[in-house]
Amino acid sequence: MTSATAKPRTRASLSVALAAGLTAAGCASFVEVPVEMPLQSKLDVSAFRRVLVAGFVTEPGVSDVDLSSETSRLLQNQLRSNARLQVLEPDHPPLHDALQRIEERLRSGAKLAQSEREEYDLEAQRVLQDAEFWRKLGEEYQTPLIVTGKLGFAEQNRSGFAADERVVRDPTTGRPRLVRGSRYLERKGYTLSADFLFIDGHSGATLHKEKFTEEVIYSDDQRTSPLSSYFELMDRLMPNFLGVITPQKIRGTRVLLQ
């Protein structure tokens, strides 16, 4: 496979050649034209006709956002628009039933205790790795490509000192000058982590794994809800997710001499 990243020596040679060409052209003008380069998907999905977003493992009762359901709906919408596969849309993500049975069996009170959360996480991870579970689910949905995994979404305190630059007028000379310093800023952030699994619905085997992490930080005067932050982070993450199973295009410019 040809690497998309040029070697440093090659880039240097191209830069020298371009500089020499511009020098030789003298006063010749140049123009930048937009170009698009195709980028192959990371996973070959030509063997599949359907795709099923099966739901995701999340930490119960932690986030105000229903991560699994919201993410399943978003991915379904994007796959309908960008993938050549038929997008299956069950009434609810089928992984939820298996996870709910685990939670009901472990929960001793109204909510899972810390030790119960740890056990829940271990058993949920076993389900994600259970090829027989996914093979049976694949049979039920006509052997699709199955998308599942684990999601995390959390609010973070990002307050602290940050670099600050101000232009002030010098009282002696009356001229403006730049003053550098630092000041304390009240800020909060939201972090979204996604471990995606792409599973063969025929065999139940995991074909590909992909991990993404995104963070957004807001100042104290920005009133942003957790749900709005989640959608902003998913909007950033979505092109990388789609790049796993659908070809993408890289947009850039090329310089032409006239």
Backbone as a ProteinNet text record, in pm:
[ID]
protein_1_A
[PRIMARY]
MTSATAKPRTRASLSVALAAGLTAAGCASFVEVPVEMPLQSKLDVSAFRRVLVAGFVTEPGVSDVDLSSETSRLLQNQLRSNARLQVLEPDHPPLHDALQRIEERLRSGAKLAQSEREEYDLEAQRVLQDAEFWRKLGEEYQTPLIVTGKLGFAEQNRSGFAADERVVRDPTTGRPRLVRGSRYLERKGYTLSADFLFIDGHSGATLHKEKFTEEVIYSDDQRTSPLSSYFELMDRLMPNFLGVITPQKIRGTRVLLQ
[TERTIARY]
85.3	0	88	54.6	134.2	98.3	197.7	172.9	125.9	32.6	-18	74.4	174.3	265.6	398	439.5	564.7	683	796.4	916	973	1037.8	1090.9	1180.1	1266.5	1356.8	1278.7	1169.8	1088.8	1022.6	967.7	905.7	1007.2	1128.2	1231.2	1264.4	1274.7	1307.2	1198.1	1071.1	962.2	963.5	996.4	1001.4	1110.3	1228.4	1338.8	1298.6	1235.2	1195	1093.4	998.3	898.3	961.9	1054.3	1121.9	1200.8	1270.1	1347.5	1256.7	1139.5	1046.3	993	963	911.4	1016.7	1144.3	1253.1	1270.8	1267.1	1285.8	1171.7	1052.5	938.5	944.3	1033.9	1048.6	923.4	860.9	742.3	613.6	622.9	503.1	408.1	280	180.1	141.2	79.1	33.3	-103.4	-176.3	-312.2	-330.2	-405.5	-437.4	-572.5	-577.7	-702.5	-739.3	-866.1	-907.3	-897.7	-854.8	-846.1	-906	-952.6	-1004	-933.4	-890.7	-824.7	-907	-936.5	-1014.6	-933.1	-1000.5	-938.4	-1020.3	-957.5	-1028.2	-1072.7	-1182	-1229.1	-1133.6	-1131.6	-1043.4	-1091.4	-1221.3	-1279.2	-1353.8	-1326.2	-1395.4	-1530.2	-1638.9	-1773.2	-1849.4	-1779.2	-1845.6	-1920	-1884.5	-1951.8	-2086.4	-2120.8	-2243.8	-2343.6	-2470.1	-2578.1	-2650.2	-2634.5	-2706.9	-2611.2	-2651.8	-2575.4	-2672.3	-2633.9	-2717.2	-2638.8	-2690	-2632.9	-2701.1	-2627.2	-2687.9	-2698.1	-2643.4	-2642.1	-2503.9	-2488.8	-2356.9	-2361.4	-2249.8	-2233.2	-2203.3	-2275.4	-2250.8	-2255.4	-2206.4	-2212.3	-2349.9	-2428	-2566.6	-2578.6	-2673.6	-2707.9	-2605.6	-2506.2	-2400.8	-2427.7	-2464.7	-2481.4	-2627.5	-2651.2	-2786.3	-2831.3	-2739.5	-2768.9	-2782.4	-2887.2	-2904.1	-2808.6	-2683.8	-2578.1	-2607	-2648.2	-2666.1	-2775.4	-2891.1	-3002.1	-2972.6	-2919.2	-2889.4	-2783.5	-2678.7	-2572	-2621.8	-2704.2	-2759.6	-2840.5	-2923.7	-3004.1	-2916.4	-2814.6	-2726.5	-2652.3	-2599.4	-2525.9	-2617.3	-2738.5	-2833.3	-2860.4	-2882.8	-2909.4	-2791.8	-2670.4	-2552.3	-2526	-2548.1	-2527.1	-2628.2	-2751.3	-2850	-2805.9	-2741.5	-2701	-2568.1	-2479.5	-2341.8	-2297.9	-2368.6	-2325.6	-2415.1	-2359.5	-2435.7	-2510.9	-2503.8	-2568.6	-2710	-2798.2	-2931.3	-2919.5	-2973.2	-2963.3	-3085.2	-3061.9	-3170	-3205.5	-3334.5	-3379.9	-3478.1	-3426.5	-3515.8	-3580.3	-3684.9	-3756.4	-3664.2	-3568.4	-3468.4	-3340.1	-3225	-3098.2	-3099.8	-3078	-3093.7	-2996.1	-2882.9	-2790.8	-2851.1	-2946.3	-3004.1	-3066.3	-3131.4	-3197.2	-3096.5	-2982.7	-2880.1	-2821.6	-2798.7	-2742.5	-2841.8	-2969.3	-3069.8	-3080.9	-3070.3	-3075	-2957.3	-2839.1	-2722.1	-2745.9	-2796.6	-2818.3	-2922.1	-3031.9	-3136.9	-3086.8	-2999.6	-2947.4	-2850.4	-2773.8	-2671.2	-2723.8	-2826.1	-2868.8	-2938.8	-2889.9	-2949.6	-3037.7	-3024.1	-3103.1	-3159.6	-3191.9	-3247.8	-3145.1	-3016.7	-2909.7	-2799.1	-2714.9	-2601.4	-2499.8	-2456	-2347.5	-2215.4	-2108.7	-1979.9	-1930.9	-1939.3	-1894.2	-1980.7	-2109.9	-2200	-2170.6	-2131.1	-2093.4	-1971.2	-1875	-1754.9	-1787.7	-1875.8	-1916.4	-1997.3	-2081.5	-2160.4	-2068.6	-1966.5	-1873.6	-1801.7	-1760.9	-1692.3	-1783.6	-1908.3	-2000.5	-2041.6	-2055.3	-2087.8	-1973.7	-1849.6	-1734.7	-1733.4	-1775	-1782	-1883.7	-1994.4	-2094.5	-2036.6	-1964.3	-1905	-1807.1	-1743.2	-1644.1	-1702.4	-1832.5	-1895.9	-1937.5	-1856.7	-1884.2	-2015.2	-2046.7	-2170.6	-2293.6	-2286.9	-2397.3	-2422	-2315	-2329.2	-2367.5	-2324.7	-2365	-2515.8	-2569.5	-2713.4	-2791.7	-2739.7	-2805.8	-2799.9	-2685.9	-2673.4	-2772.6	-2797.5	-2896.8	-3034.8	-3066.6	-3197.7	-3217.8	-3107.8	-3116.7	-3053.6	-3047.5	-3000.4	-2853.7	-2771	-2624.3	-2573.8	-2605.5	-2555.8	-2415.3	-2358.6	-2243.7	-2298.7	-2245.7	-2296.5	-2200.6	-2257	-2180	-2221.1	-2125.1	-2152.1	-2028.4	-2018.9	-1900.7	-1934.9	-1851.6	-1865.9	-1850.4	-1936.6	-1936.4	-1920.1	-1853.8	-1842	-1857.6	-1928.3	-1950.5	-1948.8	-1862.7	-1846.9	-1815.8	-1860.5	-1826.5	-1696.6	-1609.6	-1479.1	-1461.5	-1395.1	-1359.1	-1228.3	-1231.3	-1112.3	-1070.9	-1109.7	-1070.6	-921.2	-860.1	-718.2	-660.2	-530.4	-463.2	-432.1	-455.5	-429	-353.4	-275.4	-198.3	-292.7	-249.9	-334	-246.5	-292.3	-220.3	-313.2	-263.2	-341.8	-256.7	-320.9	-253.6	-291	-189.4	-211.6	-130.7	-170.7	-98.6	4.4	129.4	238.2	216.7	208.6	181.3	293.9	416.1	529.1	535.1	528.6	542.8	410.2	302.3	172.1	151.6	251.8	241.7	181.6	109.6	53.8	164.8	154.1	248.4	176	235.2	175.4	223	128.7	159.7	114.4	208.1	175.9	166.8	72.6	55.5	-32.6	-98.9	-190.5	-305.9	-416.6	-532.8	-609.2	-683.6	-758.6	-892.4	-925.5	-1049.2	-1133.5	-1260.9	-1357.1	-1404.8	-1373.2	-1412.5	-1457.2	-1542.7	-1581.8	-1570.3	-1550.4	-1537.5	-1622.6	-1646.5	-1715.5	-1628.2	-1616.3	-1535.1	-1622.8	-1607.4	-1678.5	-1576.6	-1587.7	-1500.5	-1587.2	-1539.3	-1615.7	-1522.1	-1549.7	-1480.1	-1576.4	-1556	-1645.7	-1594	-1686.1	-1656.7	-1739.6	-1676.2	-1744	-1739.1	-1856.7	-1866.3	-1934.4	-1883.5	-1941.5	-2065.3	-2183.3	-2306.1	-2320.7	-2236.1	-2241.6	-2165.5	-2044.1	-1960.4	-1958.2	-1995.4	-1985.5	-1846.8	-1753.9	-1616.2	-1604.5	-1517.3	-1489	-1393.3	-1436.3	-1356.3	-1262.8	-1304.8	-1226.3	-1264.8	-1167.2	-1189.4	-1136.9	-1207	-1164.7	-1201.7	-1106.1	-1130.3	-1115.5	-1211.8	-1210.6	-1234.8	-1170	-1192	-1199.4	-1302.5	-1319.7	-1351.3	-1306.3	-1334.2	-1367.4	-1460.5	-1493.9	-1492.1	-1439.6	-1426.3	-1504.1	-1577.5	-1658	-1615.7	-1624.3	-1600.4	-1721.7	-1704.4	-1807.8	-1935.2	-1922.5	-2040.2	-2115.8	-2066.7	-2134.8	-2227.8	-2356.9	-2456.9	-2491	-2420.9	-2438.9	-2482	-2587.3	-2638.4	-2552.5	-2553.7	-2480.2	-2523.4	-2654.3	-2701.6	-2646.9	-2643.9	-2587.2	-2439.3	-2367.2	-2224.8	-2204.1	-2288.7	-2279.6	-2294.3	-2394.9	-2415.8	-2297.4	-2240.7	-2123.1	-2005.9	-1983.9	-1873.9	-1898.7	-2022.2	-2053.8	-2036.5	-2064.5	-2045.4	-1897.6	-1809.3	-1665.6	-1621.3	-1679.7	-1637.7	-1687.6	-1802.9	-1872.3	-1789.8	-1714.2	-1635.6	-1535.5	-1475.9	-1381.3	-1452.6	-1570.9	-1648.7	-1683.8	-1736	-1776	-1657.3	-1539.1	-1419.6	-1380.4	-1434.1	-1402.9	-1469.9	-1593.5	-1668.4	-1709.6	-1684	-1719.4	-1599.5	-1576.8	-1467.9	-1491.1	-1382.6	-1389.6	-1307.4	-1321.6	-1243.1	-1166.5	-1038.1	-954.7	-950.1	-989.5	-990.4	-864.6	-806.7	-686.1	-673.5	-555	-529.8	-402.3	-391.8	-271.9	-234.6	-104.6	-56.8	-21.5	-78.7	-52	11.6	122.1	187	113.2	105.1	42.7	144.3
-120.2	0	124.1	217.8	339.9	434.1	486.2	577.7	710.7	774.1	906	1016.3	984.2	1085.4	1077.8	1189.2	1190	1190.4	1133.2	1135.6	1277.4	1314.6	1450.9	1488.8	1394.2	1426.9	1456.4	1380.5	1402.5	1538	1575.4	1707.2	1817.9	1801.2	1902.6	1916.5	1803.8	1807.4	1877.8	1850.1	1916.2	2066.6	2104.3	2246.9	2317.5	2252.8	2311.2	2322.9	2218.6	2220.6	2330.1	2346.5	2450.3	2588.5	2608.5	2737.8	2768.4	2667	2686.9	2720.9	2654	2680.7	2821.7	2868.3	3004.5	3108.1	3078.4	3170.1	3177.9	3059.2	3056.3	3126.6	3122.9	3185.7	3337.7	3388.4	3533.1	3595.3	3677.8	3749.5	3677.1	3552.2	3477.1	3469.7	3480.6	3473.2	3327.9	3303.7	3168.5	3177.3	3066.7	3061.6	2930.8	2938.1	2818.6	2765.2	2636.8	2574.3	2465.2	2451.2	2346.5	2208	2110.6	1972.4	1880.1	1764.9	1662.3	1530.8	1464.3	1335.1	1229.9	1117.2	1012	942.4	903.4	831.4	706.1	590.6	465.5	446.4	375	343.7	245.1	245.8	156.3	11.2	-8.3	-141.6	-168.5	-282.9	-323	-383.9	-317.3	-363.6	-415.9	-448.2	-493.7	-625.8	-703.1	-831.2	-813.7	-692.4	-669.5	-588.6	-618.7	-542.3	-454.8	-486.1	-415.7	-375.6	-275.9	-234.6	-214.3	-263.3	-252.5	-182	-68.9	-2.7	-65.2	-150	-236.2	-172	-53.1	9.1	2.9	69.8	86.8	67.9	21.4	10.8	149.5	190.4	316.7	290	384.1	369.6	413	322.9	356.2	467	559.9	662.3	770.5	783.6	883.1	1009.4	996	1110.4	1150.4	1281.5	1331.8	1301.9	1258.9	1229.2	1078	1033.8	891.8	858.3	830.3	817.8	711.9	593.9	484.2	514.6	558.7	586.2	704.3	813.7	931.9	900	827.1	794.9	699.5	603.5	510.7	585.5	680.1	756.7	842.6	908.4	991.2	908.4	793.7	709.8	655.8	617.4	570.8	679.4	802	912.7	935.9	935.2	959.3	843.9	721.8	606.7	604.5	646	653	749	857.6	960.4	930.3	855.4	843.1	701.5	600.2	463.1	399.9	302.5	231.7	111.9	91.9	-20.1	16.9	-82.7	-61.3	-49.5	56.7	81.7	20.5	-79	-141.9	-54.5	-43.3	45	-28.6	-106.7	-172.4	-69.5	-113.5	-21.9	36.5	-42.1	6.9	-72.7	-16.7	-88.5	-224.6	-333.8	-468.5	-502.2	-434.8	-460.8	-421.5	-327.6	-277.3	-388.2	-484.5	-591.4	-671.2	-706	-783.2	-702.5	-574.2	-490.3	-468.8	-456	-437	-560.6	-678.6	-801.4	-808.1	-764	-761.8	-665.8	-547.1	-447	-494.1	-552.6	-598.2	-709.5	-794.1	-903.6	-854.1	-749.7	-701.4	-599.6	-522.1	-409.6	-459.1	-413.5	-450.7	-339.2	-217	-103.7	-25.8	101.6	185	210.1	218.6	240.5	139.2	123.1	33.7	93.6	15.5	58	51.8	107.7	112.9	-26.3	-121.8	-257.9	-320	-286.7	-337.6	-274.2	-147.2	-81.9	-149.6	-183.3	-248.8	-385.8	-459.9	-590.7	-575.5	-472.2	-444.9	-417.3	-336.6	-303	-427.9	-515.5	-638.3	-727.4	-742.8	-829.2	-767.3	-635.6	-568.5	-585.2	-578.4	-599.7	-742.7	-837.9	-977.3	-991.5	-921.3	-925.4	-870.3	-759.6	-700.4	-797.1	-882.1	-975.9	-1114	-1132.5	-1263.2	-1285.4	-1357.8	-1380.9	-1456.2	-1548.5	-1626.1	-1537.6	-1441.7	-1347	-1269.2	-1219.6	-1138.2	-1223.1	-1348.8	-1436.6	-1461.3	-1486.2	-1507.9	-1381.2	-1266.1	-1139.2	-1115.9	-1149.5	-1135.6	-1221.3	-1343.9	-1430.5	-1366.4	-1303	-1239.3	-1125.1	-1055.5	-938.1	-961.7	-1086.4	-1121.3	-1082.3	-1120.7	-1108.7	-972	-866.2	-734.2	-709.5	-596.5	-540.9	-477.1	-514.8	-465.5	-361.1	-247.7	-140.7	-133	-143.4	-135.5	-80.2	-95.2	-46.9	11	101.4	160.9	312.2	385.8	532.3	588.8	703.6	776.9	925.7	995.1	1139.1	1200.1	1299.4	1353.2	1502.4	1572.6	1714.2	1724	1815.3	1832.5	1978	1997.8	2132.5	2172.5	2272.3	2318.3	2459.1	2499.6	2630.9	2631.9	2749.9	2762.1	2888.5	2906.6	3024.4	3003.4	3108.8	3104.1	3228.9	3216.3	3330.7	3442	3565.3	3680.2	3790	3849.2	3960	4080.4	4196.4	4318.9	4431.8	4518.6	4638.1	4755.5	4817	4932.1	5050.5	5168.5	5288.8	5325.4	5339	5372.7	5514	5530	5662.9	5763.2	5713.5	5803.7	5853	5758.4	5794.2	5815.8	5760.7	5771.7	5672.3	5585.8	5488.3	5356.9	5284.4	5154	5049.5	4961.7	4852.1	4725.9	4612.1	4483.1	4435.2	4397.6	4347.5	4202.2	4115.3	3973.4	3935	3847.4	3800.8	3677.4	3655.8	3542.1	3582.1	3515	3539.9	3409.4	3404.8	3284.9	3288	3177.3	3168.4	3053.1	3083.2	2978.3	2913.8	2786	2715.8	2573.7	2521	2381	2314.7	2184.9	2111.4	1986.3	1935	1807.3	1717.6	1592.8	1496.5	1380.3	1344.4	1229.8	1128	1006.2	897.3	789	732.6	631.3	520.9	400.2	280.7	205.3	215	151.3	12.4	-82.9	-216.6	-240.9	-297.3	-332.6	-485.3	-547.4	-692.3	-757.2	-872.6	-952.3	-1024.2	-988.4	-1050.2	-1195.9	-1244.8	-1386.3	-1474.3	-1433.3	-1514.8	-1464.1	-1338.3	-1278.1	-1226.4	-1235.4	-1191.8	-1040.3	-982.1	-838.5	-813.7	-731.7	-702.8	-584.4	-488.6	-365.2	-294.5	-228.2	-146.2	-5.8	92.1	231.1	310.4	390.3	469.8	618	697.4	841.8	912	1027.3	1111.2	1256.8	1326.9	1468.3	1545.3	1671.4	1756.4	1897.4	1960.5	2100.4	2174.2	2298	2378.2	2508.1	2546.4	2668.3	2759.7	2888.9	2985.4	2990.3	3053.9	3053.1	3123.7	3220.1	3294.5	3225.9	3113.5	3038.7	2935.8	2954.7	2866	2756.2	2646.5	2536.9	2411.4	2348.6	2229.2	2108.2	2003.6	1881.6	1822.7	1827.9	1770.2	1846.9	1980.7	2060.8	2031	2014.8	1982.5	1845.1	1750.6	1616.5	1622.9	1696.4	1706.1	1774.3	1874.8	1941.6	1844.4	1763.9	1667.3	1556.5	1510.6	1408.7	1463.1	1590.6	1651.9	1650.2	1668.2	1661	1517.1	1424.2	1284	1213.9	1256.4	1182.2	1156.9	1254.6	1224.8	1111.5	1103.4	995.2	860.2	859.5	735	689.7	780.5	743.7	698.2	752.6	714.7	569.7	504.1	362.6	276.2	309.6	220.7	284.9	414	478	557.5	558.4	639	787.1	858.2	1001.7	1077.6	1209.6	1295.4	1397.2	1412.4	1513.7	1635.8	1749.1	1872.9	1954.6	2009.1	2090.7	2184.5	2241.8	2332.3	2292.8	2328.9	2306.5	2437	2467.8	2592	2568.3	2648.8	2640.8	2770.1	2759	2876.7	2919.7	3050.1	3103.9	3179.9
0	0	0	-85	-96.1	15.9	82.9	195	143.4	214.9	176.9	221.9	301.7	355.2	282	221.2	147.2	241.9	198.8	280.3	284.5	395.7	407.6	290.3	243.7	134.7	7.4	-14.4	-133.2	-127.9	-10.4	1	-22.4	29.5	10.1	-138	-208.5	-350.2	-428.3	-392.4	-461.4	-436.7	-312.3	-279.9	-360.5	-371.3	-450.1	-595.6	-647.5	-787.9	-814.1	-721.6	-737.9	-732.3	-637.9	-627.1	-754.1	-806.2	-928.7	-1045	-1048.9	-1157.5	-1151.3	-1030.3	-1016.1	-1052.7	-1014.9	-1048.1	-1199.1	-1263.8	-1408.9	-1480.9	-1419.1	-1483.8	-1475.8	-1392.4	-1381.2	-1325.4	-1405.4	-1360	-1395.1	-1432.9	-1469.3	-1349.7	-1376.9	-1270.6	-1246.2	-1132.5	-1102.5	-1038.6	-1046.9	-995.4	-919.3	-811.4	-732.8	-777.8	-808.8	-850.8	-749.7	-717.7	-622.8	-686.6	-609.1	-656.2	-550.6	-595.5	-505	-532.1	-427.2	-440.6	-368.1	-432.8	-366.5	-258.5	-152	-41.3	-14	-26.5	-8.5	137.1	155	289.6	356.9	488.8	562.7	558.5	542.9	546.5	416.7	355.5	233.9	272.8	235.1	272.4	151.7	44.3	-78.4	-59.9	42.7	66.2	136.6	177.5	254	171.2	194.8	132.4	235.1	362.1	468.2	579.6	655.1	772.7	888.7	1005.7	1125.2	1234.7	1283.3	1400.7	1521.6	1593.9	1695.6	1832.3	1851.8	1983.7	2045.5	2161.5	2220.3	2371.8	2423	2567.5	2622.5	2725.7	2794.8	2944.9	3023.2	3168.1	3215.5	3273.7	3307.5	3410.8	3384	3480.7	3502.3	3413.3	3433.4	3352.6	3226.4	3138.2	3126.9	3107.9	3082.7	2940.4	2855.4	2715.3	2699	2628.7	2597.8	2483.1	2518.6	2418.6	2313.6	2358.2	2264.2	2161.9	2208.5	2116.9	2025.7	2082.1	2000.4	1895	1935.2	1840.6	1733.8	1771	1672.4	1567.7	1611.3	1515.1	1424	1481.9	1400.5	1295.4	1336.6	1242.5	1133.5	1169	1068.6	964.5	1009.9	917.1	823.5	878.1	795.8	698.5	744	657	542.4	568.8	461.1	352.1	391.7	295.2	227.5	294	245.6	210	254.6	227.9	121.5	52.6	-49.9	7.4	136.3	201.1	245.2	248.5	304.2	455.5	511.4	654.3	723.1	808.3	883.4	1003.7	1032.5	1139.6	1230.6	1325.6	1422.5	1514.3	1586.8	1676.7	1782.8	1830.6	1923.8	1900.5	1933.7	1911.3	1980.1	1906.2	1963.8	2076	2084.5	2194.8	2329.1	2328.1	2452.4	2536.1	2470.2	2545.8	2627.2	2565	2636.3	2751.3	2730.6	2836.6	2949.9	2915.2	3019.5	3107.9	3048.5	3128.7	3226	3180.8	3269.6	3385.5	3355.5	3460.8	3561.7	3513.5	3604.3	3695.3	3644	3724.8	3831.8	3801.7	3894.1	3994.8	3956.6	4040.5	4166.1	4280.7	4409.5	4465	4411.1	4458.6	4342	4367.5	4261.4	4151.3	4190.2	4094	4119.3	4019.8	4035.2	4131.4	4227.3	4314.9	4238.8	4299	4229.9	4190.7	4283.8	4251.9	4142.9	4145.1	4041.6	3906.1	3905.4	3779.9	3716.9	3801.1	3751	3691.3	3758.5	3706.5	3577.8	3574.3	3454.1	3334.6	3357.6	3249.4	3197.9	3287.9	3246.2	3162.9	3207	3134	3001.2	2997.3	2871.6	2771.1	2818.8	2730.4	2676.7	2759	2712.1	2599.6	2610	2503.3	2373.5	2381.9	2262.1	2194.7	2272.5	2218.3	2188.8	2210.3	2195	2049.7	1973.3	1831.4	1810.6	1901.4	1887.1	1903.8	1996.9	2015.2	1886.7	1825.5	1705	1584.1	1581.5	1470.8	1473.7	1593.3	1606.4	1573.1	1618	1584.5	1433.7	1371.6	1227.8	1151.6	1197.9	1134.6	1137.5	1249.4	1264.3	1166.6	1132.5	1044.6	907.1	862.3	728.1	705.9	798.9	793.8	746	817.3	777.9	831.9	791.7	862.6	989.5	1104.2	1232.8	1289.2	1329.6	1393	1539.2	1628.1	1770.6	1840.5	1973	2043.9	2179	2225.2	2358.1	2347.2	2420.1	2416.6	2556.9	2564.9	2689.7	2663.7	2752.5	2738	2876.6	2898.7	3033.4	3029.1	3133.1	3150.6	3229.4	3188	3251.7	3295.1	3408.7	3452.8	3385.5	3300.8	3228.4	3270.5	3392.3	3443.7	3475	3459.1	3489.4	3429	3447.5	3393.5	3245.5	3167	3023.4	2982.8	2875.6	2824.9	2781.9	2811.8	2780.2	2719.7	2610.7	2545.7	2535	2577.1	2570.2	2514.4	2437.3	2385.3	2475.6	2537.1	2625.4	2573.9	2616.2	2574.5	2681.2	2638	2729.3	2783.7	2916.8	2972.8	2947.6	2921.7	2900.3	2756.6	2663.5	2522.5	2452.4	2510.3	2445.8	2333.4	2312.7	2205	2256.6	2169.4	2212.4	2223	2320.1	2331.8	2378.2	2342.7	2373.5	2510.2	2594.8	2728.1	2736.1	2768.8	2781.2	2928.1	2957.7	3094.3	3096.1	3207.1	3218	3307.8	3289.1	3374.5	3393.5	3501.7	3536.2	3463.6	3393.9	3318.9	3370.7	3392.7	3428.1	3297.8	3280.7	3158.9	3191.8	3107.5	3119.6	2982.9	2984.6	2860	2861.5	2742.7	2726.5	2640.1	2681	2608.7	2562.7	2436	2377.9	2332.2	2382.7	2338.3	2275	2165.1	2091.6	2046	2091.2	2043.7	1953.1	1821.9	1726.8	1688.8	1681.4	1632.1	1505.9	1403.4	1279.6	1268.5	1274.7	1292.8	1173	1132.6	1025.2	1079	1027.2	1074.4	1035.1	946	906.3	1005.3	1040.8	1129.4	1273.3	1295	1427.8	1460.7	1365.5	1389.3	1376.1	1457	1447.4	1332.1	1236.8	1117.9	1137.8	1218	1231.1	1360.1	1422.7	1541.4	1513.1	1564.1	1545.5	1670.1	1720	1840.3	1809.1	1855.6	1834.6	1967.7	1985.5	2102.8	2058.3	2101.8	2069.3	2197.1	2202.6	2318.5	2272.5	2341.3	2314.9	2448.1	2447	2568.9	2551.8	2657	2654.7	2769.3	2743.5	2850.3	2942	3056.6	3158.9	3112.8	3020.6	2976.9	2863.3	2815	2710.6	2773.8	2756.5	2815.4	2714.2	2722.5	2627.8	2702.9	2656.7	2722.9	2686.5	2769.9	2735.9	2602.6	2571.4	2445.6	2326	2334	2224.6	2206.6	2317	2309.9	2245.9	2283.1	2224.6	2072.5	2024.1	1879.6	1810.7	1875.4	1817.3	1805.3	1906.6	1904.1	1801.8	1790.9	1690.6	1549.3	1530	1398.4	1359.5	1456.8	1430.1	1401.1	1474.6	1466.8	1341.1	1288.4	1184	1057.5	1003.3	882.7	903.4	1021.9	1049.1	1056.6	1115.9	1120	978.7	897.6	761.9	678.2	707.6	632.3	651	753.4	773.7	668.2	629.5	540.3	408.3	389.7	263.2	210.8	78.9	21.9	49.1	71.8	99	-5.5	-5.3	-93.7	-10.9	-43.1	22.9	-67.8	-14.7	-93.3	-64.7	-171.4	-158.7	-275.9	-294.7	-406.7	-477.4	-601.8	-680.8	-750	-752.1	-811.8	-958.6	-1046.5	-1190.5	-1237.1	-1314.4	-1371	-1497.1	-1517.2	-1637.5	-1722.6
[MASK]
++++++++++++++++++++++++++++++++++++++++++++++++++++++++++++++++++++++++++++++++++++++++++++++++++++++++++++++++++++++++++++++++++++++++++++++++++++++++++++++++++++++++++++++++++++++++++++++++++++++++++++++++++++++++++++++++++++++++++++++++++++++++++++++++++

